[in-house]
Amino acid sequence: MLDIPGIGRTKLFAILRELGVLQRGLEFNLPMQKYINAGYFTVIAVPFYIGEKVIYHTVTRVTAAGIEFIRRTLDNHGYIPKCLAN
């Protein structure tokens, strides 16, 4: 959705971790709570069944405001070429 040359999913996640938007460690790639509270992301728990055992996996969703936040953050840190910046 961002359509920024040279920045795919993996690189985007690395940049957002580097900028402190996403967590590192055990909660890898989950957004920091302040960005959830700001309405940029939502996190849901999805059940994953292994036989009769249920394990919950977290899934992060980006809101429309979050897309704009990410684009603005990347632009402010020089990741978007000036010819593509709004």
PDB file of N, CA, C and O in Angstrom, chain B, residues numbered from 101:
ATOM      1  N   MET B 101       0.814  -1.204   0.000  1.00  0.00           N
ATOM      2  CA  MET B 101       0.000   0.000   0.000  1.00  0.00           C
ATOM      3  C   MET B 101       0.856   1.266   0.000  1.00  0.00           C
ATOM      4  O   MET B 101       0.431   2.305  -0.505  1.00  0.00           O
ATOM      5  N   LEU B 102       2.041   1.181   0.557  1.00  0.00           N
ATOM      6  CA  LEU B 102       2.896   2.363   0.596  1.00  0.00           C
ATOM      7  C   LEU B 102       3.554   2.624  -0.753  1.00  0.00           C
ATOM      8  O   LEU B 102       3.788   3.777  -1.113  1.00  0.00           O
ATOM      9  N   ASP B 103       3.855   1.559  -1.506  1.00  0.00           N
ATOM     10  CA  ASP B 103       4.436   1.649  -2.838  1.00  0.00           C
ATOM     11  C   ASP B 103       5.675   2.538  -2.860  1.00  0.00           C
ATOM     12  O   ASP B 103       5.751   3.501  -3.623  1.00  0.00           O
ATOM     13  N   ILE B 104       6.645   2.199  -2.008  1.00  0.00           N
ATOM     14  CA  ILE B 104       7.898   2.938  -1.941  1.00  0.00           C
ATOM     15  C   ILE B 104       8.982   2.046  -2.530  1.00  0.00           C
ATOM     16  O   ILE B 104       9.248   0.969  -1.996  1.00  0.00           O
ATOM     17  N   PRO B 105       9.616   2.476  -3.626  1.00  0.00           N
ATOM     18  CA  PRO B 105      10.644   1.652  -4.250  1.00  0.00           C
ATOM     19  C   PRO B 105      11.747   1.260  -3.264  1.00  0.00           C
ATOM     20  O   PRO B 105      12.254   2.091  -2.511  1.00  0.00           O
ATOM     21  N   GLY B 106      12.102  -0.017  -3.288  1.00  0.00           N
ATOM     22  CA  GLY B 106      13.189  -0.509  -2.435  1.00  0.00           C
ATOM     23  C   GLY B 106      12.782  -0.861  -1.023  1.00  0.00           C
ATOM     24  O   GLY B 106      13.613  -1.332  -0.247  1.00  0.00           O
ATOM     25  N   ILE B 107      11.517  -0.645  -0.664  1.00  0.00           N
ATOM     26  CA  ILE B 107      11.061  -0.983   0.689  1.00  0.00           C
ATOM     27  C   ILE B 107       9.905  -1.971   0.583  1.00  0.00           C
ATOM     28  O   ILE B 107       8.769  -1.606   0.280  1.00  0.00           O
ATOM     29  N   GLY B 108      10.233  -3.223   0.840  1.00  0.00           N
ATOM     30  CA  GLY B 108       9.226  -4.277   0.892  1.00  0.00           C
ATOM     31  C   GLY B 108       8.850  -4.554   2.338  1.00  0.00           C
ATOM     32  O   GLY B 108       9.212  -3.803   3.244  1.00  0.00           O
ATOM     33  N   ARG B 109       8.125  -5.632   2.537  1.00  0.00           N
ATOM     34  CA  ARG B 109       7.636  -5.984   3.873  1.00  0.00           C
ATOM     35  C   ARG B 109       8.772  -6.175   4.870  1.00  0.00           C
ATOM     36  O   ARG B 109       8.741  -5.601   5.959  1.00  0.00           O
ATOM     37  N   THR B 110       9.776  -6.976   4.512  1.00  0.00           N
ATOM     38  CA  THR B 110      10.865  -7.287   5.442  1.00  0.00           C
ATOM     39  C   THR B 110      11.659  -6.038   5.807  1.00  0.00           C
ATOM     40  O   THR B 110      11.962  -5.808   6.978  1.00  0.00           O
ATOM     41  N   LYS B 111      11.991  -5.242   4.811  1.00  0.00           N
ATOM     42  CA  LYS B 111      12.751  -4.016   5.090  1.00  0.00           C
ATOM     43  C   LYS B 111      11.912  -3.024   5.887  1.00  0.00           C
ATOM     44  O   LYS B 111      12.430  -2.343   6.772  1.00  0.00           O
ATOM     45  N   LEU B 112      10.617  -2.937   5.578  1.00  0.00           N
ATOM     46  CA  LEU B 112       9.739  -2.035   6.323  1.00  0.00           C
ATOM     47  C   LEU B 112       9.705  -2.418   7.796  1.00  0.00           C
ATOM     48  O   LEU B 112       9.811  -1.552   8.664  1.00  0.00           O
ATOM     49  N   PHE B 113       9.556  -3.721   8.086  1.00  0.00           N
ATOM     50  CA  PHE B 113       9.547  -4.170   9.484  1.00  0.00           C
ATOM     51  C   PHE B 113      10.862  -3.815  10.171  1.00  0.00           C
ATOM     52  O   PHE B 113      10.857  -3.357  11.314  1.00  0.00           O
ATOM     53  N   ALA B 114      11.991  -4.022   9.484  1.00  0.00           N
ATOM     54  CA  ALA B 114      13.298  -3.702  10.069  1.00  0.00           C
ATOM     55  C   ALA B 114      13.412  -2.210  10.377  1.00  0.00           C
ATOM     56  O   ALA B 114      13.913  -1.826  11.434  1.00  0.00           O
ATOM     57  N   ILE B 115      12.947  -1.376   9.456  1.00  0.00           N
ATOM     58  CA  ILE B 115      13.000   0.076   9.668  1.00  0.00           C
ATOM     59  C   ILE B 115      12.117   0.474  10.851  1.00  0.00           C
ATOM     60  O   ILE B 115      12.530   1.266  11.698  1.00  0.00           O
ATOM     61  N   LEU B 116      10.897  -0.078  10.906  1.00  0.00           N
ATOM     62  CA  LEU B 116       9.984   0.275  12.002  1.00  0.00           C
ATOM     63  C   LEU B 116      10.502  -0.215  13.355  1.00  0.00           C
ATOM     64  O   LEU B 116      10.255   0.430  14.374  1.00  0.00           O
ATOM     65  N   ARG B 117      11.213  -1.341  13.383  1.00  0.00           N
ATOM     66  CA  ARG B 117      11.853  -1.790  14.637  1.00  0.00           C
ATOM     67  C   ARG B 117      12.973  -0.823  15.000  1.00  0.00           C
ATOM     68  O   ARG B 117      13.114  -0.440  16.161  1.00  0.00           O
ATOM     69  N   GLU B 118      13.762  -0.433  14.019  1.00  0.00           N
ATOM     70  CA  GLU B 118      14.877   0.488  14.257  1.00  0.00           C
ATOM     71  C   GLU B 118      14.377   1.835  14.797  1.00  0.00           C
ATOM     72  O   GLU B 118      15.023   2.443  15.650  1.00  0.00           O
ATOM     73  N   LEU B 119      13.236   2.290  14.300  1.00  0.00           N
ATOM     74  CA  LEU B 119      12.677   3.576  14.724  1.00  0.00           C
ATOM     75  C   LEU B 119      11.856   3.476  16.012  1.00  0.00           C
ATOM     76  O   LEU B 119      11.358   4.486  16.508  1.00  0.00           O
ATOM     77  N   GLY B 120      11.712   2.258  16.558  1.00  0.00           N
ATOM     78  CA  GLY B 120      10.999   2.087  17.825  1.00  0.00           C
ATOM     79  C   GLY B 120       9.486   2.032  17.693  1.00  0.00           C
ATOM     80  O   GLY B 120       8.775   2.162  18.690  1.00  0.00           O
ATOM     81  N   VAL B 121       8.984   1.841  16.482  1.00  0.00           N
ATOM     82  CA  VAL B 121       7.542   1.715  16.290  1.00  0.00           C
ATOM     83  C   VAL B 121       7.104   0.288  16.613  1.00  0.00           C
ATOM     84  O   VAL B 121       6.064   0.080  17.238  1.00  0.00           O
ATOM     85  N   LEU B 122       7.898  -0.688  16.188  1.00  0.00           N
ATOM     86  CA  LEU B 122       7.625  -2.096  16.478  1.00  0.00           C
ATOM     87  C   LEU B 122       8.584  -2.601  17.539  1.00  0.00           C
ATOM     88  O   LEU B 122       9.713  -2.124  17.649  1.00  0.00           O
ATOM     89  N   GLN B 123       8.125  -3.570  18.318  1.00  0.00           N
ATOM     90  CA  GLN B 123       8.926  -4.143  19.397  1.00  0.00           C
ATOM     91  C   GLN B 123       9.937  -5.149  18.857  1.00  0.00           C
ATOM     92  O   GLN B 123       9.766  -5.724  17.783  1.00  0.00           O
ATOM     93  N   ARG B 124      10.977  -5.336  19.626  1.00  0.00           N
ATOM     94  CA  ARG B 124      11.977  -6.378  19.370  1.00  0.00           C
ATOM     95  C   ARG B 124      11.805  -7.444  20.447  1.00  0.00           C
ATOM     96  O   ARG B 124      11.024  -7.253  21.379  1.00  0.00           O
ATOM     97  N   GLY B 125      12.502  -8.533  20.339  1.00  0.00           N
ATOM     98  CA  GLY B 125      12.483  -9.545  21.393  1.00  0.00           C
ATOM     99  C   GLY B 125      11.302 -10.485  21.299  1.00  0.00           C
ATOM    100  O   GLY B 125      10.886 -10.869  20.206  1.00  0.00           O
ATOM    101  N   LEU B 126      10.753 -10.862  22.470  1.00  0.00           N
ATOM    102  CA  LEU B 126       9.684 -11.857  22.515  1.00  0.00           C
ATOM    103  C   LEU B 126       8.431 -11.419  21.768  1.00  0.00           C
ATOM    104  O   LEU B 126       7.764 -12.243  21.141  1.00  0.00           O
ATOM    105  N   GLU B 127       8.110 -10.155  21.829  1.00  0.00           N
ATOM    106  CA  GLU B 127       6.919  -9.637  21.148  1.00  0.00           C
ATOM    107  C   GLU B 127       7.312  -9.027  19.805  1.00  0.00           C
ATOM    108  O   GLU B 127       6.855  -7.945  19.436  1.00  0.00           O
ATOM    109  N   PHE B 128       8.156  -9.736  19.096  1.00  0.00           N
ATOM    110  CA  PHE B 128       8.728  -9.323  17.820  1.00  0.00           C
ATOM    111  C   PHE B 128       7.653  -8.834  16.852  1.00  0.00           C
ATOM    112  O   PHE B 128       6.680  -9.538  16.580  1.00  0.00           O
ATOM    113  N   ASN B 129       7.839  -7.636  16.344  1.00  0.00           N
ATOM    114  CA  ASN B 129       6.974  -6.992  15.344  1.00  0.00           C
ATOM    115  C   ASN B 129       5.606  -6.560  15.853  1.00  0.00           C
ATOM    116  O   ASN B 129       4.753  -6.184  15.049  1.00  0.00           O
ATOM    117  N   LEU B 130       5.373  -6.601  17.150  1.00  0.00           N
ATOM    118  CA  LEU B 130       4.145  -6.010  17.672  1.00  0.00           C
ATOM    119  C   LEU B 130       4.398  -4.518  17.862  1.00  0.00           C
ATOM    120  O   LEU B 130       5.496  -4.124  18.258  1.00  0.00           O
ATOM    121  N   PRO B 131       3.398  -3.684  17.585  1.00  0.00           N
ATOM    122  CA  PRO B 131       3.605  -2.247  17.759  1.00  0.00           C
ATOM    123  C   PRO B 131       3.728  -1.888  19.236  1.00  0.00           C
ATOM    124  O   PRO B 131       3.184  -2.565  20.109  1.00  0.00           O
ATOM    125  N   MET B 132       4.450  -0.815  19.486  1.00  0.00           N
ATOM    126  CA  MET B 132       4.541  -0.293  20.848  1.00  0.00           C
ATOM    127  C   MET B 132       3.151   0.182  21.255  1.00  0.00           C
ATOM    128  O   MET B 132       2.372   0.631  20.413  1.00  0.00           O
ATOM    129  N   GLN B 133       2.841   0.083  22.542  1.00  0.00           N
ATOM    130  CA  GLN B 133       1.500   0.398  23.042  1.00  0.00           C
ATOM    131  C   GLN B 133       1.056   1.814  22.692  1.00  0.00           C
ATOM    132  O   GLN B 133      -0.122   2.032  22.408  1.00  0.00           O
ATOM    133  N   LYS B 134       1.961   2.768  22.707  1.00  0.00           N
ATOM    134  CA  LYS B 134       1.558   4.152  22.422  1.00  0.00           C
ATOM    135  C   LYS B 134       1.024   4.302  20.995  1.00  0.00           C
ATOM    136  O   LYS B 134       0.186   5.167  20.742  1.00  0.00           O
ATOM    137  N   TYR B 135       1.497   3.474  20.063  1.00  0.00           N
ATOM    138  CA  TYR B 135       1.015   3.556  18.686  1.00  0.00           C
ATOM    139  C   TYR B 135      -0.322   2.830  18.517  1.00  0.00           C
ATOM    140  O   TYR B 135      -1.112   3.167  17.635  1.00  0.00           O
ATOM    141  N   ILE B 136      -0.565   1.841  19.363  1.00  0.00           N
ATOM    142  CA  ILE B 136      -1.885   1.201  19.394  1.00  0.00           C
ATOM    143  C   ILE B 136      -2.889   2.199  19.968  1.00  0.00           C
ATOM    144  O   ILE B 136      -3.973   2.388  19.415  1.00  0.00           O
ATOM    145  N   ASN B 137      -2.517   2.839  21.085  1.00  0.00           N
ATOM    146  CA  ASN B 137      -3.392   3.831  21.729  1.00  0.00           C
ATOM    147  C   ASN B 137      -3.697   5.010  20.806  1.00  0.00           C
ATOM    148  O   ASN B 137      -4.777   5.595  20.880  1.00  0.00           O
ATOM    149  N   ALA B 138      -2.752   5.356  19.943  1.00  0.00           N
ATOM    150  CA  ALA B 138      -2.945   6.468  19.014  1.00  0.00           C
ATOM    151  C   ALA B 138      -3.869   6.090  17.858  1.00  0.00           C
ATOM    152  O   ALA B 138      -4.274   6.952  17.078  1.00  0.00           O
ATOM    153  N   GLY B 139      -4.201   4.809  17.745  1.00  0.00           N
ATOM    154  CA  GLY B 139      -5.117   4.367  16.699  1.00  0.00           C
ATOM    155  C   GLY B 139      -4.449   3.990  15.386  1.00  0.00           C
ATOM    156  O   GLY B 139      -5.123   3.868  14.363  1.00  0.00           O
ATOM    157  N   TYR B 140      -3.117   3.801  15.399  1.00  0.00           N
ATOM    158  CA  TYR B 140      -2.405   3.450  14.182  1.00  0.00           C
ATOM    159  C   TYR B 140      -2.424   1.949  13.902  1.00  0.00           C
ATOM    160  O   TYR B 140      -2.310   1.524  12.752  1.00  0.00           O
ATOM    161  N   PHE B 141      -2.566   1.157  14.952  1.00  0.00           N
ATOM    162  CA  PHE B 141      -2.559  -0.301  14.822  1.00  0.00           C
ATOM    163  C   PHE B 141      -3.621  -0.911  15.729  1.00  0.00           C
ATOM    164  O   PHE B 141      -4.032  -0.310  16.721  1.00  0.00           O
ATOM    165  N   THR B 142      -4.054  -2.115  15.369  1.00  0.00           N
ATOM    166  CA  THR B 142      -4.846  -2.950  16.266  1.00  0.00           C
ATOM    167  C   THR B 142      -4.154  -4.302  16.331  1.00  0.00           C
ATOM    168  O   THR B 142      -3.510  -4.722  15.370  1.00  0.00           O
ATOM    169  N   VAL B 143      -4.285  -4.979  17.458  1.00  0.00           N
ATOM    170  CA  VAL B 143      -3.691  -6.309  17.632  1.00  0.00           C
ATOM    171  C   VAL B 143      -4.793  -7.243  18.093  1.00  0.00           C
ATOM    172  O   VAL B 143      -5.523  -6.943  19.038  1.00  0.00           O
ATOM    173  N   ILE B 144      -4.907  -8.377  17.418  1.00  0.00           N
ATOM    174  CA  ILE B 144      -5.916  -9.368  17.792  1.00  0.00           C
ATOM    175  C   ILE B 144      -5.226 -10.701  18.065  1.00  0.00           C
ATOM    176  O   ILE B 144      -4.147 -10.978  17.542  1.00  0.00           O
ATOM    177  N   ALA B 145      -5.867 -11.516  18.891  1.00  0.00           N
ATOM    178  CA  ALA B 145      -5.372 -12.862  19.168  1.00  0.00           C
ATOM    179  C   ALA B 145      -6.183 -13.839  18.327  1.00  0.00           C
ATOM    180  O   ALA B 145      -7.413 -13.842  18.375  1.00  0.00           O
ATOM    181  N   VAL B 146      -5.491 -14.657  17.565  1.00  0.00           N
ATOM    182  CA  VAL B 146      -6.129 -15.629  16.687  1.00  0.00           C
ATOM    183  C   VAL B 146      -5.785 -17.027  17.204  1.00  0.00           C
ATOM    184  O   VAL B 146      -4.612 -17.338  17.410  1.00  0.00           O
ATOM    185  N   PRO B 147      -6.805 -17.875  17.416  1.00  0.00           N
ATOM    186  CA  PRO B 147      -6.513 -19.227  17.909  1.00  0.00           C
ATOM    187  C   PRO B 147      -5.908 -20.101  16.812  1.00  0.00           C
ATOM    188  O   PRO B 147      -6.302 -20.037  15.647  1.00  0.00           O
ATOM    189  N   PHE B 148      -4.955 -20.905  17.218  1.00  0.00           N
ATOM    190  CA  PHE B 148      -4.298 -21.870  16.337  1.00  0.00           C
ATOM    191  C   PHE B 148      -4.410 -23.215  17.039  1.00  0.00           C
ATOM    192  O   PHE B 148      -3.940 -23.368  18.166  1.00  0.00           O
ATOM    193  N   TYR B 149      -5.022 -24.178  16.390  1.00  0.00           N
ATOM    194  CA  TYR B 149      -5.297 -25.466  17.027  1.00  0.00           C
ATOM    195  C   TYR B 149      -4.270 -26.513  16.617  1.00  0.00           C
ATOM    196  O   TYR B 149      -3.982 -26.703  15.435  1.00  0.00           O
ATOM    197  N   ILE B 150      -3.727 -27.186  17.625  1.00  0.00           N
ATOM    198  CA  ILE B 150      -2.854 -28.343  17.413  1.00  0.00           C
ATOM    199  C   ILE B 150      -3.530 -29.487  18.142  1.00  0.00           C
ATOM    200  O   ILE B 150      -3.372 -29.649  19.352  1.00  0.00           O
ATOM    201  N   GLY B 151      -4.286 -30.281  17.394  1.00  0.00           N
ATOM    202  CA  GLY B 151      -5.100 -31.322  18.023  1.00  0.00           C
ATOM    203  C   GLY B 151      -6.148 -30.642  18.890  1.00  0.00           C
ATOM    204  O   GLY B 151      -6.948 -29.839  18.409  1.00  0.00           O
ATOM    205  N   GLU B 152      -6.133 -30.976  20.173  1.00  0.00           N
ATOM    206  CA  GLU B 152      -7.081 -30.356  21.102  1.00  0.00           C
ATOM    207  C   GLU B 152      -6.489 -29.153  21.832  1.00  0.00           C
ATOM    208  O   GLU B 152      -7.181 -28.473  22.591  1.00  0.00           O
ATOM    209  N   LYS B 153      -5.223 -28.903  21.599  1.00  0.00           N
ATOM    210  CA  LYS B 153      -4.550 -27.786  22.255  1.00  0.00           C
ATOM    211  C   LYS B 153      -4.741 -26.500  21.446  1.00  0.00           C
ATOM    212  O   LYS B 153      -4.630 -26.500  20.221  1.00  0.00           O
ATOM    213  N   VAL B 154      -5.029 -25.411  22.154  1.00  0.00           N
ATOM    214  CA  VAL B 154      -5.217 -24.112  21.506  1.00  0.00           C
ATOM    215  C   VAL B 154      -4.060 -23.196  21.885  1.00  0.00           C
ATOM    216  O   VAL B 154      -3.754 -23.004  23.062  1.00  0.00           O
ATOM    217  N   ILE B 155      -3.432 -22.643  20.868  1.00  0.00           N
ATOM    218  CA  ILE B 155      -2.365 -21.670  21.071  1.00  0.00           C
ATOM    219  C   ILE B 155      -2.818 -20.387  20.395  1.00  0.00           C
ATOM    220  O   ILE B 155      -3.338 -20.430  19.281  1.00  0.00           O
ATOM    221  N   TYR B 156      -2.632 -19.260  21.043  1.00  0.00           N
ATOM    222  CA  TYR B 156      -3.049 -17.985  20.468  1.00  0.00           C
ATOM    223  C   TYR B 156      -1.860 -17.276  19.834  1.00  0.00           C
ATOM    224  O   TYR B 156      -0.785 -17.162  20.423  1.00  0.00           O
ATOM    225  N   HIS B 157      -2.086 -16.818  18.646  1.00  0.00           N
ATOM    226  CA  HIS B 157      -1.088 -16.121  17.856  1.00  0.00           C
ATOM    227  C   HIS B 157      -1.574 -14.678  17.694  1.00  0.00           C
ATOM    228  O   HIS B 157      -2.749 -14.458  17.397  1.00  0.00           O
ATOM    229  N   THR B 158      -0.703 -13.704  17.881  1.00  0.00           N
ATOM    230  CA  THR B 158      -1.121 -12.311  17.726  1.00  0.00           C
ATOM    231  C   THR B 158      -0.937 -11.857  16.281  1.00  0.00           C
ATOM    232  O   THR B 158       0.039 -12.205  15.616  1.00  0.00           O
ATOM    233  N   VAL B 159      -1.893 -11.080  15.825  1.00  0.00           N
ATOM    234  CA  VAL B 159      -1.860 -10.531  14.468  1.00  0.00           C
ATOM    235  C   VAL B 159      -2.029  -9.016  14.574  1.00  0.00           C
ATOM    236  O   VAL B 159      -2.954  -8.528  15.223  1.00  0.00           O
ATOM    237  N   THR B 160      -1.138  -8.294  13.938  1.00  0.00           N
ATOM    238  CA  THR B 160      -1.195  -6.835  13.933  1.00  0.00           C
ATOM    239  C   THR B 160      -1.842  -6.365  12.649  1.00  0.00           C
ATOM    240  O   THR B 160      -1.508  -6.836  11.562  1.00  0.00           O
ATOM    241  N   ARG B 161      -2.759  -5.442  12.781  1.00  0.00           N
ATOM    242  CA  ARG B 161      -3.413  -4.814  11.625  1.00  0.00           C
ATOM    243  C   ARG B 161      -3.101  -3.323  11.672  1.00  0.00           C
ATOM    244  O   ARG B 161      -3.078  -2.709  12.739  1.00  0.00           O
ATOM    245  N   VAL B 162      -2.862  -2.759  10.499  1.00  0.00           N
ATOM    246  CA  VAL B 162      -2.587  -1.328  10.392  1.00  0.00           C
ATOM    247  C   VAL B 162      -3.878  -0.628   9.987  1.00  0.00           C
ATOM    248  O   VAL B 162      -4.559  -1.062   9.058  1.00  0.00           O
ATOM    249  N   THR B 163      -4.212   0.445  10.677  1.00  0.00           N
ATOM    250  CA  THR B 163      -5.412   1.218  10.353  1.00  0.00           C
ATOM    251  C   THR B 163      -5.082   2.212   9.225  1.00  0.00           C
ATOM    252  O   THR B 163      -3.919   2.373   8.854  1.00  0.00           O
ATOM    253  N   ALA B 164      -6.104   2.864   8.693  1.00  0.00           N
ATOM    254  CA  ALA B 164      -5.882   3.896   7.668  1.00  0.00           C
ATOM    255  C   ALA B 164      -4.993   5.006   8.221  1.00  0.00           C
ATOM    256  O   ALA B 164      -4.103   5.499   7.529  1.00  0.00           O
ATOM    257  N   ALA B 165      -5.235   5.393   9.462  1.00  0.00           N
ATOM    258  CA  ALA B 165      -4.391   6.417  10.096  1.00  0.00           C
ATOM    259  C   ALA B 165      -2.962   5.901  10.247  1.00  0.00           C
ATOM    260  O   ALA B 165      -2.006   6.671  10.154  1.00  0.00           O
ATOM    261  N   GLY B 166      -2.820   4.596  10.479  1.00  0.00           N
ATOM    262  CA  GLY B 166      -1.507   3.986  10.614  1.00  0.00           C
ATOM    263  C   GLY B 166      -0.709   4.022   9.322  1.00  0.00           C
ATOM    264  O   GLY B 166       0.506   4.220   9.346  1.00  0.00           O
ATOM    265  N   ILE B 167      -1.382   3.832   8.199  1.00  0.00           N
ATOM    266  CA  ILE B 167      -0.705   3.906   6.894  1.00  0.00           C
ATOM    267  C   ILE B 167      -0.121   5.304   6.712  1.00  0.00           C
ATOM    268  O   ILE B 167       1.029   5.453   6.298  1.00  0.00           O
ATOM    269  N   GLU B 168      -0.911   6.318   7.022  1.00  0.00           N
ATOM    270  CA  GLU B 168      -0.429   7.697   6.900  1.00  0.00           C
ATOM    271  C   GLU B 168       0.698   7.975   7.896  1.00  0.00           C
ATOM    272  O   GLU B 168       1.662   8.669   7.575  1.00  0.00           O
ATOM    273  N   PHE B 169       0.568   7.426   9.112  1.00  0.00           N
ATOM    274  CA  PHE B 169       1.613   7.583  10.129  1.00  0.00           C
ATOM    275  C   PHE B 169       2.924   6.963   9.646  1.00  0.00           C
ATOM    276  O   PHE B 169       3.984   7.573   9.779  1.00  0.00           O
ATOM    277  N   ILE B 170       2.856   5.759   9.089  1.00  0.00           N
ATOM    278  CA  ILE B 170       4.065   5.085   8.607  1.00  0.00           C
ATOM    279  C   ILE B 170       4.693   5.885   7.464  1.00  0.00           C
ATOM    280  O   ILE B 170       5.905   6.100   7.446  1.00  0.00           O
ATOM    281  N   ARG B 171       3.866   6.325   6.514  1.00  0.00           N
ATOM    282  CA  ARG B 171       4.389   7.114   5.390  1.00  0.00           C
ATOM    283  C   ARG B 171       5.061   8.391   5.905  1.00  0.00           C
ATOM    284  O   ARG B 171       6.157   8.737   5.465  1.00  0.00           O
ATOM    285  N   ARG B 172       4.411   9.082   6.824  1.00  0.00           N
ATOM    286  CA  ARG B 172       4.958  10.328   7.395  1.00  0.00           C
ATOM    287  C   ARG B 172       6.262  10.053   8.149  1.00  0.00           C
ATOM    288  O   ARG B 172       7.221  10.817   8.035  1.00  0.00           O
ATOM    289  N   THR B 173       6.296   8.967   8.914  1.00  0.00           N
ATOM    290  CA  THR B 173       7.492   8.605   9.678  1.00  0.00           C
ATOM    291  C   THR B 173       8.653   8.278   8.744  1.00  0.00           C
ATOM    292  O   THR B 173       9.778   8.724   8.968  1.00  0.00           O
ATOM    293  N   LEU B 174       8.383   7.503   7.702  1.00  0.00           N
ATOM    294  CA  LEU B 174       9.436   7.170   6.741  1.00  0.00           C
ATOM    295  C   LEU B 174       9.937   8.427   6.035  1.00  0.00           C
ATOM    296  O   LEU B 174      11.139   8.583   5.817  1.00  0.00           O
ATOM    297  N   ASP B 175       9.031   9.309   5.686  1.00  0.00           N
ATOM    298  CA  ASP B 175       9.417  10.563   5.026  1.00  0.00           C
ATOM    299  C   ASP B 175      10.270  11.416   5.959  1.00  0.00           C
ATOM    300  O   ASP B 175      11.292  11.958   5.540  1.00  0.00           O
ATOM    301  N   ASN B 176       9.860  11.541   7.220  1.00  0.00           N
ATOM    302  CA  ASN B 176      10.606  12.350   8.190  1.00  0.00           C
ATOM    303  C   ASN B 176      12.013  11.827   8.454  1.00  0.00           C
ATOM    304  O   ASN B 176      12.900  12.587   8.841  1.00  0.00           O
ATOM    305  N   HIS B 177      12.217  10.528   8.244  1.00  0.00           N
ATOM    306  CA  HIS B 177      13.535   9.924   8.483  1.00  0.00           C
ATOM    307  C   HIS B 177      14.304   9.679   7.183  1.00  0.00           C
ATOM    308  O   HIS B 177      15.320   8.985   7.188  1.00  0.00           O
ATOM    309  N   GLY B 178      13.829  10.240   6.082  1.00  0.00           N
ATOM    310  CA  GLY B 178      14.578  10.183   4.828  1.00  0.00           C
ATOM    311  C   GLY B 178      14.481   8.884   4.043  1.00  0.00           C
ATOM    312  O   GLY B 178      15.315   8.637   3.172  1.00  0.00           O
ATOM    313  N   TYR B 179      13.493   8.053   4.322  1.00  0.00           N
ATOM    314  CA  TYR B 179      13.360   6.790   3.608  1.00  0.00           C
ATOM    315  C   TYR B 179      12.556   6.913   2.312  1.00  0.00           C
ATOM    316  O   TYR B 179      12.565   5.995   1.492  1.00  0.00           O
ATOM    317  N   ILE B 180      11.870   8.025   2.121  1.00  0.00           N
ATOM    318  CA  ILE B 180      11.087   8.224   0.901  1.00  0.00           C
ATOM    319  C   ILE B 180      11.812   9.246   0.039  1.00  0.00           C
ATOM    320  O   ILE B 180      12.093  10.354   0.496  1.00  0.00           O
ATOM    321  N   PRO B 181      12.122   8.884  -1.218  1.00  0.00           N
ATOM    322  CA  PRO B 181      12.771   9.845  -2.110  1.00  0.00           C
ATOM    323  C   PRO B 181      11.919  11.116  -2.247  1.00  0.00           C
ATOM    324  O   PRO B 181      10.692  11.040  -2.295  1.00  0.00           O
ATOM    325  N   LYS B 182      12.558  12.255  -2.306  1.00  0.00           N
ATOM    326  CA  LYS B 182      11.843  13.544  -2.350  1.00  0.00           C
ATOM    327  C   LYS B 182      10.845  13.604  -3.507  1.00  0.00           C
ATOM    328  O   LYS B 182       9.813  14.266  -3.393  1.00  0.00           O
ATOM    329  N   CYS B 183      11.137  12.923  -4.619  1.00  0.00           N
ATOM    330  CA  CYS B 183      10.227  12.967  -5.762  1.00  0.00           C
ATOM    331  C   CYS B 183       8.913  12.218  -5.474  1.00  0.00           C
ATOM    332  O   CYS B 183       7.929  12.412  -6.187  1.00  0.00           O
ATOM    333  N   LEU B 184       8.888  11.353  -4.422  1.00  0.00           N
ATOM    334  CA  LEU B 184       7.674  10.598  -4.084  1.00  0.00           C
ATOM    335  C   LEU B 184       6.948  11.159  -2.868  1.00  0.00           C
ATOM    336  O   LEU B 184       5.801  10.794  -2.609  1.00  0.00           O
ATOM    337  N   ALA B 185       7.604  12.040  -2.121  1.00  0.00           N
ATOM    338  CA  ALA B 185       6.994  12.580  -0.900  1.00  0.00           C
ATOM    339  C   ALA B 185       5.821  13.479  -1.261  1.00  0.00           C
ATOM    340  O   ALA B 185       5.838  14.190  -2.266  1.00  0.00           O
ATOM    341  N   ASN B 186       4.781  13.423  -0.393  1.00  0.00           N
ATOM    342  CA  ASN B 186       3.584  14.259  -0.627  1.00  0.00           C
ATOM    343  C   ASN B 186       3.790  15.665  -0.144  1.00  0.00           C
ATOM    344  O   ASN B 186       2.890  16.497  -0.262  1.00  0.00           O
TER     345      ASN B 186
END
